[in-house]
Amino acid sequence: MREEILRPKEVKEKEKDENEKSVEGSLVEEIEAGEWTRLNRFETYNRRSRQGKIIAVYQAVSNRLNQLVQLYYEMVRNSPEKAVRLLKEIKRLRFLQGFLLDCLTWEERGELEDHEIPLELEGLF
């Protein structure tokens, strides 16, 4: 059988591609887990356009919100008095979710800098 010999440059490019896929996979895992506050730790995230960053944060917030809503339903069923704090967090995330949609519109129009961004979202995009 004939083996394919990779030159050093090709080996480095292949390793770089595999590393980027691994980092991108980690970013996707963070988004799916709803860890929206930690996205700026990823180089892949930091290389995205501002609009791409807003979309990634929106996806992560939405995923976190879905997780908390399911947890909320279980908690209300078992002990409604403990669900009050969780409801506050759900309301806060819904506000951020709506704000992120507004940010997409403002970014498209070039008006994002004209609006005050909540402290929780500062530095993410």
C-alpha positions as CSV (number, residue, x, y, z in Angstrom):
1,M,0.0,0.0,0.0
2,R,1.1,3.5,-0.7
3,E,1.3,5.8,2.3
4,E,0.7,9.5,1.9
5,I,3.6,11.5,3.2
6,L,2.7,14.9,4.6
7,R,5.2,17.7,4.4
8,P,5.9,19.7,7.6
9,K,3.8,22.6,6.3
10,E,0.9,20.4,5.6
11,V,1.2,18.7,9.0
12,K,1.1,22.1,10.7
13,E,-1.9,23.2,8.7
14,K,-3.7,19.9,9.5
15,E,-3.0,20.3,13.2
16,K,-4.1,23.9,13.1
17,D,-7.4,22.9,11.4
18,E,-8.0,20.2,14.0
19,N,-7.2,22.6,16.9
20,E,-9.6,25.2,15.4
21,K,-12.4,22.5,15.2
22,S,-11.7,21.6,18.8
23,V,-11.9,25.2,19.9
24,E,-15.1,25.8,17.8
25,G,-16.6,22.7,19.4
26,S,-15.9,24.1,22.8
27,L,-17.5,27.3,21.9
28,V,-20.6,25.5,20.6
29,E,-20.7,23.5,23.9
30,E,-20.6,26.7,25.9
31,I,-23.4,28.2,23.8
32,E,-25.5,25.1,24.1
33,A,-24.9,25.0,27.9
34,G,-26.1,28.6,28.2
35,E,-22.8,29.9,29.5
36,W,-23.2,33.3,27.9
37,T,-20.9,35.1,30.3
38,R,-17.9,33.1,29.4
39,L,-18.0,33.3,25.6
40,N,-15.3,36.0,25.3
41,R,-12.7,33.5,26.6
42,F,-12.7,31.8,23.2
43,E,-10.6,33.0,20.4
44,T,-13.1,31.8,17.8
45,Y,-15.8,34.0,19.5
46,N,-13.4,37.0,19.6
47,R,-12.7,36.7,15.9
48,R,-16.4,37.0,15.0
49,S,-18.0,40.1,13.8
50,R,-20.0,42.2,16.3
51,Q,-23.2,40.8,14.8
52,G,-21.9,37.3,15.1
53,K,-21.0,37.9,18.7
54,I,-24.5,39.2,19.4
55,I,-26.0,36.2,17.8
56,A,-23.8,33.8,19.8
57,V,-24.7,35.6,23.1
58,Y,-28.4,35.5,22.1
59,Q,-28.2,31.8,21.4
60,A,-26.5,31.1,24.7
61,V,-29.0,33.3,26.7
62,S,-31.9,31.5,24.9
63,N,-30.5,28.1,25.8
64,R,-30.0,29.1,29.4
65,L,-33.5,30.5,29.5
66,N,-35.0,27.2,28.2
67,Q,-33.1,25.3,30.8
68,L,-34.3,27.5,33.6
69,V,-37.9,27.5,32.4
70,Q,-37.9,23.7,32.6
71,L,-36.4,23.8,36.0
72,Y,-39.0,26.4,37.0
73,Y,-41.9,24.2,36.1
74,E,-40.5,21.4,38.2
75,M,-39.8,23.7,41.1
76,V,-43.3,25.2,41.0
77,R,-44.8,21.8,41.0
78,N,-42.8,20.7,44.1
79,S,-42.4,23.9,46.1
80,P,-43.8,27.1,44.7
81,E,-42.2,29.3,47.4
82,K,-38.7,28.4,46.3
83,A,-39.4,29.3,42.6
84,V,-39.6,33.1,43.2
85,R,-35.9,33.7,42.9
86,L,-35.8,31.5,39.8
87,L,-38.6,33.5,38.3
88,K,-36.6,36.7,38.8
89,E,-33.7,35.2,36.9
90,I,-36.0,34.1,34.1
91,K,-37.4,37.6,33.8
92,R,-33.9,39.1,33.7
93,L,-32.8,36.7,30.9
94,R,-35.9,37.5,28.9
95,F,-35.1,41.2,29.2
96,L,-31.5,40.5,28.0
97,Q,-32.8,38.3,25.2
98,G,-35.1,41.1,24.0
99,F,-32.3,43.6,24.3
100,L,-30.0,41.4,22.2
101,L,-32.6,41.4,19.4
102,D,-32.7,45.2,19.6
103,C,-28.9,45.2,19.4
104,L,-29.0,43.3,16.2
105,T,-31.3,45.9,14.7
106,W,-29.2,48.7,16.0
107,E,-26.0,47.1,14.8
108,E,-27.4,46.8,11.3
109,R,-28.4,50.4,11.3
110,G,-25.0,51.5,12.8
111,E,-26.8,52.8,15.9
112,L,-25.5,50.4,18.5
113,E,-23.1,52.9,20.1
114,D,-26.0,55.3,20.6
115,H,-27.7,53.0,23.1
116,E,-26.7,52.1,26.7
117,I,-25.8,48.5,27.1
118,P,-26.6,46.7,30.3
119,L,-23.6,46.0,32.5
120,E,-24.0,42.2,32.2
121,L,-23.5,42.5,28.4
122,E,-20.6,45.0,28.4
123,G,-17.5,43.6,26.9
124,L,-19.2,40.7,25.2
125,F,-19.5,42.4,21.9
